[in-house]
Amino acid sequence: MLSSANLIDTYRHFYPDRRGVYSFWSYRTGARLINNGW
């Protein structure tokens, strides 16, 4: 459904080679504390 809307991840668009940076972390697993996101 989202792919048909032609949405893009703007951070990945401008910084395609950056690794270890995320725009979403799951609050349930405490992922932000360990920098594990997507």
N, C-alpha and C positions, 0 to 999 in steps of 0.2 A: 504494500500500500504506500509506504513512504517513498519507495523508489520511483513510483509513477508521479510523484509530486516534484521531482527534480530538485530535491533539497541537497545541499552540500554542507560538509563540515568546514566552515570558513577558516578555522585555525589550521587544519590540515591543508587547505588550499594555499594559504600564504606561507606555511612552514612545513612543506612535505617531508623534509629530512630530519626533523626533530623527533627524538625518541624519549620515552619516559615522561611525556606530558599528556595530560588527559583533560577532557572537558566534562566528564561525568565519573563519579565514584558512587558505588552502592553504599547507602547509609546502613544497610542491614549488617554488612560484614565488617564495617569499620575500614573500608578500603582506602579512604583518603589518608588515614594515619600511616599506612604502609605504601602509599602511592601506587595502588593497583586499581586502575580504572580502564575506561575505554572511551 
